[in-house]
Amino acid sequence: MRRTSRKKRSTLANRAIAASAALILGGGGLVAVNVYASAGEGPSGSSPPTRTQNAGSQLSTIDCPEAVNGLPEVPDEARGEVDRELAAMDTQITDAYQQFADRKEQIARDPGLAENAVLGPLRSKRTASLDRIGIAIGRAGERPAGLESLAGCSLRADDSRGGNGGGRGDGNGGGDGGQDDGQGQDQGQNQGQDGGQGQDPGQDPGQGQDPGQGEDPGQDQGQGGNGPVAADFVDIQSVQPNADRPRQRRGASRGTFTTDCGRNENGKFNPDNVIVAPGVSNGAHHMHDYIGNQANDAFASDDDLANGATTCRNQGDRSTYYWPVLRLQNGQDENDVDADGGGRDQNVGEIQTPSQVTLKFVGSPVGRVTAMPRFLRIITGDAKAFTNGDANANASWSCTGFEDRQLKDKYPICPEGSQVVRTFAFQNCWDGQNTDSANHRTHVAFAQGNGLCPSGFRAVPQLVQRIVYDVPPGPGFAVDSFPEQLHKPITDHGDFINVFDDRLMNKMVRCINDGRRCR
């Protein structure tokens, strides 16, 4: 991918910001149509949508229930087929969103066209996919009933006016899908970084602030025409400190282990997700940065990862670490402008190489940790949090020099000389049996508010990932996302597959439990 100098990049970005401001002030907003009431997350909210006469609203996206959340336990024999169908359903939403975008002027004149030409066909395709999922599960066990209730989709407006998580959640963040993880515990134990300042992704720091800085959040700011909008940004200096250091109790494992795997200087990108959509090209519909294991794509097996090259300085760490790329909205095209995951999925702009990446494993505040199993897969955050709600969201945005202020559903506007920071604190409890689960979440969990793991889970080293970007000050950047997620900051997420060899994993555990700092 092409790179430009910082000076040229800053000039281009500032021009883009000025153009965006002109567009906002000029009223170049999203099209006004009749909007359907938003469906809820999971089966309870997936009944056929109810039309609300809201012709003044500005339509933003297509909202469908997350099918995986409504499935029963998927037998191992059926998991591959089910994962492929779930990935196909993501593609169906992406295609429907594109059809809506292509027809938005017609839909503005005839709102019924959205139902007849976009939503109706989408529901039919989802119904067929859900039927195939039911058949696949039925071959290995009892076929689940009622899956057709997950087919419903609706249109929804961008309601990102407040600091309420940007979705249908209740403001409790950093969840793990059904685990007891939203009760105020400090999931972002940013221990040992920048003076040990912690963070609490579960907090909702946007409340009571002016996130849009006086601008209309319904206006289109993003270069790709689908976000972000002005209300998705907030001046970090207007945010009150909200990140407390985690309280260490007697017996805590206070050590750290840091692995250096670079910053993706070699430019390894792809729009796959081997955890969620194995065997499916463009399973993510957005571009990922990869560091660590270089064999990672949609088709990588555990053997491929075990034998893959690594960018990690210690060759005993062949783990794979990946996250959505950050782009400047500066009008500059990348090599993926006509590719899946890039321009075809409305992810445009200049991809930014981080100025710094820190991968640190920390301990438990209440006791010792045990080794992670090899090939353990962990996803933290939710790539679809804008439409799913924030039950699984775990985004944390900040600026250097201000990391006692963490944002969950806003991008930070950093002052001159300060850099944008993304932090991911991964789940730190493991069920002791599985390296993955059908929804890729329930085999791991966050510790509870008292620092203990939920019943049946054991503490493992917690990966805390800190990614820093040297971007021009202002609202001129966005994280890649599924097209219908509108590049919302709350959709930020990270993925990790443990491919440490046994010797190095055991060293990590000893260092953490002994209170040492190791590399």
C-alpha positions as CSV (number, residue, x, y, z in Angstrom):
1,M,0.0,0.0,0.0
2,R,1.2,3.5,-0.8
3,R,2.4,5.7,2.0
4,T,2.8,9.5,2.0
5,S,4.9,11.8,4.1
6,R,3.5,13.1,7.4
7,K,3.6,16.7,6.1
8,K,1.8,15.9,2.9
9,R,-0.6,13.6,4.8
10,S,-1.4,16.4,7.2
11,T,-2.1,18.9,4.4
12,L,-4.4,16.5,2.6
13,A,-6.2,15.6,5.8
14,N,-6.8,19.2,6.7
15,R,-8.2,19.9,3.3
16,A,-10.5,16.9,3.8
17,I,-11.6,18.1,7.2
18,A,-12.4,21.6,5.7
19,A,-14.4,20.0,2.9
20,S,-16.2,17.9,5.5
21,A,-17.1,20.9,7.5
22,A,-18.4,22.7,4.4
23,L,-20.5,19.7,3.6
24,I,-21.9,19.6,7.1
25,L,-22.7,23.3,7.2
26,G,-24.1,23.0,3.7
27,G,-26.7,20.5,4.7
28,G,-25.4,17.6,2.5
29,G,-27.0,15.0,4.8
30,L,-28.3,11.5,4.4
31,V,-31.6,11.0,2.6
32,A,-34.8,11.4,4.6
33,V,-37.2,8.4,4.3
34,N,-39.7,6.5,6.4
35,V,-37.8,4.5,8.9
36,Y,-38.8,1.3,10.5
37,A,-38.6,0.7,14.2
38,S,-35.3,-0.8,15.2
39,A,-35.3,-4.6,15.8
40,G,-33.8,-5.8,19.1
41,E,-30.7,-7.9,19.4
42,G,-31.3,-11.6,19.2
43,P,-34.6,-13.5,18.8
44,S,-36.6,-11.3,21.0
45,G,-36.3,-8.4,18.7
46,S,-36.5,-10.1,15.4
47,S,-40.2,-9.9,14.6
48,P,-41.3,-8.2,11.4
49,P,-40.5,-4.5,11.7
50,T,-43.3,-2.0,12.4
51,R,-43.4,1.1,10.2
52,T,-43.2,4.4,11.9
53,Q,-44.1,7.6,10.0
54,N,-40.9,9.5,10.5
55,A,-40.3,11.1,7.2
56,G,-38.0,13.7,8.7
57,S,-35.6,11.1,9.9
58,Q,-32.3,10.5,8.1
59,L,-31.8,6.9,7.3
60,S,-28.4,5.5,8.0
61,T,-28.4,1.7,7.9
62,I,-30.0,-1.7,7.7
63,D,-30.5,-3.4,11.1
64,C,-30.7,-7.2,11.4
65,P,-30.6,-9.4,14.5
66,E,-27.3,-11.1,15.1
67,A,-28.2,-14.7,14.1
68,V,-25.4,-16.4,16.1
69,N,-26.9,-15.0,19.3
70,G,-30.1,-16.9,18.7
71,L,-28.6,-20.3,17.9
72,P,-28.5,-23.2,20.4
73,E,-25.2,-24.9,21.0
74,V,-23.8,-25.9,17.6
75,P,-22.4,-29.5,17.4
76,D,-18.7,-29.6,16.3
77,E,-19.7,-31.6,13.2
78,A,-22.0,-28.7,12.0
79,R,-19.8,-25.8,13.0
80,G,-18.0,-25.4,9.7
81,E,-21.2,-25.3,7.7
82,V,-22.9,-23.0,10.2
83,D,-20.0,-20.6,10.2
84,R,-20.2,-20.4,6.4
85,E,-23.9,-19.7,6.4
86,L,-23.5,-17.0,9.0
87,A,-20.8,-15.4,6.9
88,A,-23.1,-15.6,3.9
89,M,-25.7,-13.7,6.0
90,D,-23.2,-11.0,6.6
91,T,-22.7,-10.7,2.9
92,Q,-26.4,-10.5,2.3
93,I,-26.6,-7.5,4.6
94,T,-23.7,-5.9,2.9
95,D,-25.3,-6.4,-0.5
96,A,-28.6,-5.1,0.7
97,Y,-27.0,-2.0,2.3
98,Q,-25.3,-1.3,-1.1
99,Q,-28.6,-1.7,-2.9
100,F,-30.2,0.8,-0.5
101,A,-27.3,3.3,-1.0
102,D,-27.6,3.0,-4.8
103,R,-31.4,3.6,-4.6
104,K,-31.6,6.2,-1.8
105,E,-32.9,8.9,-4.1
106,Q,-35.6,6.7,-5.4
107,I,-36.4,5.4,-1.9
108,A,-36.7,9.1,-0.7
109,R,-39.5,9.5,-3.3
110,D,-41.1,6.1,-2.7
111,P,-40.3,4.7,0.8
112,G,-42.2,1.5,-0.1
113,L,-39.4,0.7,-2.4
114,A,-37.1,0.0,0.5
115,E,-39.5,-2.8,1.7
116,N,-40.1,-4.2,-1.8
117,A,-36.7,-4.0,-3.3
118,V,-34.3,-4.3,-0.4
119,L,-35.8,-5.6,2.9
120,G,-38.2,-8.2,1.5
121,P,-35.5,-9.9,-0.6
122,L,-33.0,-9.7,2.3
123,R,-35.5,-11.5,4.6
124,S,-36.1,-14.2,2.1
125,K,-32.3,-14.8,1.7
126,R,-31.9,-14.9,5.5
127,T,-34.8,-17.3,5.9
128,A,-33.1,-19.7,3.4
129,S,-29.8,-19.4,5.2
130,L,-31.4,-20.0,8.6
131,D,-33.1,-23.1,7.1
132,R,-29.8,-24.5,6.0
133,I,-28.3,-23.8,9.4
134,G,-31.2,-25.7,11.0
135,I,-30.6,-28.6,8.6
136,A,-26.9,-28.7,9.4
137,I,-27.5,-28.7,13.1
138,G,-30.3,-31.3,12.7
139,R,-27.9,-33.7,11.0
140,A,-25.8,-33.9,14.2
141,G,-28.5,-33.5,16.8
142,E,-31.9,-32.0,17.3
143,R,-32.9,-29.4,14.7
144,P,-33.7,-26.1,16.5
145,A,-37.1,-24.6,16.2
146,G,-38.0,-21.0,15.5
147,L,-34.9,-19.9,13.6
148,E,-37.0,-18.1,11.1
149,S,-37.7,-15.5,13.7
150,L,-34.1,-14.3,13.2
151,A,-34.7,-13.3,9.6
152,G,-36.4,-10.0,10.2
153,C,-34.5,-6.8,9.3
154,S,-35.4,-3.1,9.4
155,L,-34.2,0.3,8.5
156,R,-32.9,2.5,11.3
157,A,-31.7,6.0,11.7
158,D,-28.3,7.0,13.0
159,D,-29.2,7.9,16.6
160,S,-25.7,8.7,17.7
161,R,-26.6,12.1,19.3
162,G,-25.7,11.1,22.9
163,G,-23.1,9.1,24.7
164,N,-25.2,6.1,25.1
165,G,-23.2,3.4,23.4
166,G,-24.3,3.9,19.8
167,G,-26.7,0.9,19.8
168,R,-29.5,-0.8,21.6
169,G,-27.4,-1.6,24.7
170,D,-27.9,-0.3,28.1
171,G,-24.6,1.5,28.5
172,N,-22.8,-1.3,30.2
173,G,-19.7,-2.1,28.2
174,G,-17.0,-4.6,27.6
175,G,-19.2,-7.7,27.7
176,D,-18.6,-11.2,26.8
177,G,-22.0,-12.4,25.6
178,G,-23.9,-13.8,28.5
179,Q,-21.1,-13.7,31.1
180,D,-21.3,-11.5,34.2
181,D,-19.1,-8.8,32.8
182,G,-21.0,-5.5,32.9
183,Q,-21.1,-4.9,36.6
184,G,-18.6,-2.1,36.8
185,Q,-15.4,-4.1,36.9
186,D,-12.3,-2.6,35.4
187,Q,-11.8,-4.8,32.3
188,G,-9.2,-2.6,30.9
189,Q,-6.4,-3.2,33.3
190,N,-3.9,-1.2,31.4
191,Q,-1.3,-2.2,33.9
192,G,2.3,-1.0,33.5
193,Q,1.5,1.3,30.6
194,D,2.1,5.0,30.7
195,G,2.5,5.0,34.5
196,G,0.0,2.3,35.0
197,Q,-3.1,4.3,34.1
198,G,-6.0,1.9,33.8
199,Q,-9.2,2.2,31.9
200,D,-12.7,1.0,32.3
201,P,-14.3,0.2,29.0
202,G,-17.5,-0.5,30.8
203,Q,-18.0,3.2,31.6
204,D,-19.9,5.5,29.4
205,P,-17.9,8.7,29.4
206,G,-19.9,10.4,26.7
207,Q,-22.9,11.2,28.9
208,G,-23.4,14.8,29.6
209,Q,-20.9,15.9,27.0
210,D,-21.4,17.7,23.7
211,P,-20.2,14.9,21.4
212,G,-21.2,16.7,18.2
213,Q,-19.7,20.0,19.1
214,G,-22.8,21.8,17.8
215,E,-23.0,20.0,14.5
216,D,-25.9,18.0,13.2
217,P,-25.0,14.3,13.8
218,G,-27.2,13.3,10.9
219,Q,-25.0,14.9,8.3
220,D,-22.7,12.8,6.2
221,Q,-19.1,13.4,7.0
222,G,-17.3,10.2,5.9
223,Q,-15.4,10.1,2.6
224,G,-17.2,6.9,1.6
225,G,-20.7,8.4,2.1
226,N,-21.6,6.2,5.1
227,G,-19.9,7.8,8.1
228,P,-18.5,8.7,10.4
229,V,-20.5,11.8,11.3
230,A,-19.6,14.8,13.4
231,A,-21.3,13.4,16.5
232,D,-18.9,10.5,16.5
233,F,-16.1,12.7,17.6
234,V,-15.4,14.5,20.9
235,D,-12.5,16.8,22.1
236,I,-10.6,14.6,24.5
237,Q,-9.9,17.7,26.6
238,S,-13.6,18.1,27.3
239,V,-13.8,14.5,28.8
240,Q,-13.5,14.1,32.5
241,P,-11.0,11.5,33.8
242,N,-12.8,8.2,34.2
243,A,-10.2,5.5,34.3
244,D,-9.2,4.3,37.8
245,R,-6.3,2.0,38.4
246,P,-7.4,-1.5,39.2
247,R,-7.2,-2.3,42.9
248,Q,-4.7,-5.1,43.6
249,R,-5.6,-7.5,46.4
250,R,-3.4,-9.8,48.4
251,G,-2.2,-12.7,46.3
252,A,-2.5,-10.7,43.0
253,S,-0.2,-11.8,40.2
254,R,1.5,-8.5,39.5
255,G,4.1,-9.4,36.8
256,T,3.9,-8.5,33.1
257,F,5.1,-10.2,29.9
258,T,5.6,-8.0,26.8
259,T,6.1,-9.4,23.3
260,D,7.4,-7.2,20.5
261,C,5.8,-8.1,17.1
262,G,6.2,-4.8,15.2
263,R,3.6,-2.4,13.8
264,N,2.7,-4.1,10.5
265,E,5.5,-2.3,8.8
266,N,5.5,-4.9,6.1
267,G,1.8,-4.1,5.3
268,K,0.0,-7.4,5.8
269,F,-3.7,-6.8,5.2
270,N,-6.7,-8.9,4.3
271,P,-10.5,-8.7,4.9
272,D,-10.7,-12.3,6.3
273,N,-11.5,-13.4,9.8
274,V,-10.3,-17.0,10.4
275,I,-11.9,-17.1,13.8
276,V,-15.5,-16.0,12.9
277,A,-15.5,-17.1,9.2
278,P,-13.0,-19.8,8.6
279,G,-12.7,-20.8,4.9
280,V,-14.6,-17.7,3.7
281,S,-12.8,-15.0,1.8
282,N,-13.7,-11.4,2.8
283,G,-15.5,-12.8,5.8
284,A,-15.0,-9.5,7.7
285,H,-16.0,-7.0,4.9
286,H,-13.3,-4.7,6.3
287,M,-9.5,-4.7,6.2
288,H,-7.4,-6.0,9.1
289,D,-3.9,-5.2,10.2
290,Y,-1.9,-8.3,11.0
291,I,1.2,-8.6,13.2
292,G,2.8,-11.8,14.5
293,N,1.8,-14.9,12.5
294,Q,2.2,-14.3,8.7
295,A,0.2,-17.4,7.6
296,N,-3.1,-15.9,8.8
297,D,-5.9,-15.8,6.3
298,A,-9.3,-17.3,6.1
299,F,-8.0,-20.7,5.2
300,A,-5.2,-21.0,7.8
301,S,-5.4,-24.2,9.9
302,D,-3.8,-24.7,13.3
303,D,-0.9,-26.5,11.6
304,D,-0.5,-23.6,9.2
305,L,-0.2,-21.2,12.1
306,A,2.1,-23.5,14.0
307,N,4.5,-23.5,11.1
308,G,4.0,-19.9,9.9
309,A,6.6,-17.2,10.0
310,T,6.2,-14.5,12.7
311,T,7.1,-10.8,13.0
312,C,7.6,-11.3,16.7
313,R,11.1,-10.8,18.0
314,N,10.9,-13.9,20.1
315,Q,10.3,-16.7,17.6
316,G,8.5,-18.7,20.3
317,D,5.5,-16.4,19.8
318,R,3.8,-17.3,16.6
319,S,0.5,-15.9,17.8
320,T,-1.7,-13.9,15.5
321,Y,-2.9,-10.4,16.5
322,Y,-5.2,-8.5,14.2
323,W,-7.6,-5.5,14.3
324,P,-9.4,-3.3,11.8
325,V,-7.2,-0.7,10.0
326,L,-7.5,3.0,10.7
327,R,-7.8,5.2,7.7
328,L,-7.4,9.0,7.1
329,Q,-10.5,10.3,5.4
330,N,-8.3,12.5,3.2
331,G,-9.6,11.7,-0.3
332,Q,-6.6,9.5,-1.1
333,D,-7.2,6.0,-2.5
334,E,-5.4,2.9,-1.4
335,N,-4.6,-0.2,-3.5
336,D,-7.8,-1.8,-2.2
337,V,-10.1,1.0,-3.5
338,D,-11.6,-1.6,-5.9
339,A,-11.2,-4.6,-3.7
340,D,-13.2,-6.6,-1.2
341,G,-12.8,-5.2,2.3
342,G,-11.8,-1.9,0.8
343,G,-13.7,0.3,-1.6
344,R,-16.2,-2.4,-2.5
345,D,-17.2,-2.5,1.2
346,Q,-17.1,1.3,1.5
347,N,-13.9,1.4,3.5
348,V,-11.9,4.1,1.8
349,G,-9.0,6.5,2.6
350,E,-5.3,6.1,3.4
351,I,-4.5,3.2,5.7
352,Q,-2.3,4.3,8.7
353,T,0.6,2.3,10.0
354,P,0.6,2.6,13.8
355,S,3.4,4.6,15.3
356,Q,3.6,2.2,18.2
357,V,2.1,-1.2,19.1
358,T,2.4,-2.6,22.6
359,L,1.4,-6.2,23.4
360,K,1.4,-6.8,27.1
361,F,0.1,-9.8,29.1
362,V,-0.9,-9.0,32.7
363,G,-2.1,-11.0,35.7
364,S,-5.1,-11.3,37.9
365,P,-5.8,-8.8,40.7
366,V,-6.8,-11.6,43.1
367,G,-4.6,-14.6,42.4
368,R,-2.3,-16.6,40.1
369,V,-2.8,-17.2,36.4
370,T,-2.6,-20.5,34.5
371,A,-1.3,-21.1,31.0
372,M,-3.5,-20.4,28.0
373,P,-4.1,-23.5,25.8
374,R,-2.4,-23.4,22.4
375,F,-4.7,-22.1,19.7
376,L,-7.0,-20.4,22.1
377,R,-9.1,-17.9,20.1
378,I,-10.3,-14.7,21.7
379,I,-12.4,-11.9,20.1
380,T,-12.8,-8.8,22.2
381,G,-15.4,-6.1,21.3
382,D,-18.1,-6.4,18.7
383,A,-17.7,-5.4,15.0
384,K,-21.5,-5.0,14.8
385,A,-22.0,-3.1,18.1
386,F,-23.8,-0.2,16.4
387,T,-26.8,-2.4,15.4
388,N,-26.3,-5.2,18.0
389,G,-26.1,-2.9,21.0
390,D,-23.2,-2.6,23.3
391,A,-23.5,-5.9,25.3
392,N,-20.2,-7.1,23.8
393,A,-18.6,-3.8,23.0
394,N,-15.1,-3.2,24.4
395,A,-13.8,-0.2,22.5
396,S,-11.5,2.2,24.3
397,W,-10.3,5.3,22.5
398,S,-8.0,8.0,23.9
399,C,-5.1,10.3,23.3
400,T,-1.5,10.2,24.5
401,G,-1.2,12.3,27.6
402,F,-4.9,11.8,28.3
403,E,-5.2,8.1,28.9
404,D,-7.0,8.6,32.2
405,R,-9.9,9.5,29.9
406,Q,-11.3,6.6,27.9
407,L,-14.0,6.8,25.2
408,K,-16.2,3.9,24.2
409,D,-18.5,5.3,21.6
410,K,-16.7,8.4,20.4
411,Y,-13.5,9.0,18.5
412,P,-11.1,11.4,20.3
413,I,-10.0,14.7,18.8
414,C,-6.5,15.0,20.2
415,P,-4.7,18.3,20.7
416,E,-1.6,19.2,18.7
417,G,1.3,17.0,19.8
418,S,-1.0,14.2,21.1
419,Q,-1.6,10.9,19.3
420,V,-4.7,8.8,19.0
421,V,-4.7,5.6,21.1
422,R,-6.8,2.4,20.7
423,T,-6.7,0.0,23.6
424,F,-8.0,-3.5,23.8
425,A,-8.1,-5.4,27.1
426,F,-9.0,-9.0,26.2
427,Q,-11.0,-11.5,28.3
428,N,-8.9,-12.9,31.1
429,C,-10.9,-16.0,32.2
430,W,-11.0,-19.4,30.3
431,D,-13.5,-22.2,30.7
432,G,-10.6,-24.7,31.1
433,Q,-11.8,-26.9,28.2
434,N,-12.4,-25.2,24.9
435,T,-10.2,-23.2,22.6
436,D,-13.3,-21.8,20.8
437,S,-17.1,-21.8,21.0
438,A,-19.9,-21.7,18.6
439,N,-20.4,-17.9,19.1
440,H,-16.6,-17.4,19.6
441,R,-17.3,-15.8,23.0
442,T,-18.7,-18.1,25.7
443,H,-15.5,-20.1,26.2
444,V,-13.8,-17.0,27.7
445,A,-15.0,-14.3,30.0
446,F,-14.0,-11.2,31.9
447,A,-13.4,-11.3,35.6
448,Q,-16.3,-10.2,37.8
449,G,-16.3,-7.0,39.8
450,N,-14.5,-8.7,42.7
451,G,-11.7,-9.8,40.4
452,L,-12.6,-13.4,40.4
453,C,-13.4,-15.4,37.3
454,P,-17.0,-16.7,36.9
455,S,-17.8,-20.1,38.3
456,G,-16.1,-22.8,36.1
457,F,-13.5,-20.4,34.7
458,R,-9.9,-20.0,35.5
459,A,-7.6,-16.9,35.3
460,V,-5.2,-16.7,32.3
461,P,-2.8,-14.0,31.3
462,Q,-4.7,-11.0,30.0
463,L,-3.6,-9.5,26.7
464,V,-3.7,-5.7,26.8
465,Q,-3.1,-4.3,23.3
466,R,-2.3,-0.6,22.8
467,I,-2.1,0.9,19.3
468,V,-1.0,4.5,18.8
469,Y,-1.4,6.6,15.6
470,D,0.2,9.8,14.5
471,V,-2.7,11.4,12.7
472,P,-3.5,15.1,12.1
473,P,-5.6,16.7,14.8
474,G,-9.3,16.8,14.0
475,P,-12.1,14.4,13.0
476,G,-10.5,13.2,9.8
477,F,-10.1,9.5,10.5
478,A,-12.2,6.3,10.9
479,V,-11.8,2.6,11.7
480,D,-12.8,0.1,9.0
481,S,-16.2,-1.6,9.6
482,F,-18.9,-3.6,8.0
483,P,-20.6,-1.2,5.7
484,E,-23.9,-1.1,7.6
485,Q,-22.0,-0.3,10.8
486,L,-21.2,3.2,9.5
487,H,-17.6,3.3,10.8
488,K,-18.8,3.9,14.4
489,P,-16.1,3.9,17.0
490,I,-18.0,1.5,19.2
491,T,-17.5,-1.2,16.6
492,D,-13.8,-1.4,17.3
493,H,-12.5,-4.9,18.1
494,G,-9.4,-7.1,18.3
495,D,-8.7,-10.7,17.6
496,F,-6.0,-13.0,19.0
497,I,-5.0,-16.6,18.5
498,N,-2.5,-18.0,21.0
499,V,0.4,-19.7,19.2
500,F,3.0,-19.4,21.9
501,D,5.2,-22.5,22.2
502,D,4.9,-24.3,25.6
503,R,8.3,-23.1,26.8
504,L,7.5,-19.4,26.3
505,M,4.0,-19.7,27.6
506,N,5.3,-21.2,30.8
507,K,7.9,-18.5,31.1
508,M,5.1,-15.9,30.7
509,V,3.0,-17.5,33.5
510,R,6.0,-17.7,35.9
511,C,6.9,-14.1,35.2
512,I,3.4,-12.9,35.9
513,N,2.9,-15.0,39.0
514,D,6.3,-14.1,40.4
515,G,5.7,-10.3,39.9
516,R,8.5,-9.8,37.4
517,R,8.6,-7.8,34.2
518,C,9.7,-10.0,31.3
519,R,10.0,-10.0,27.6
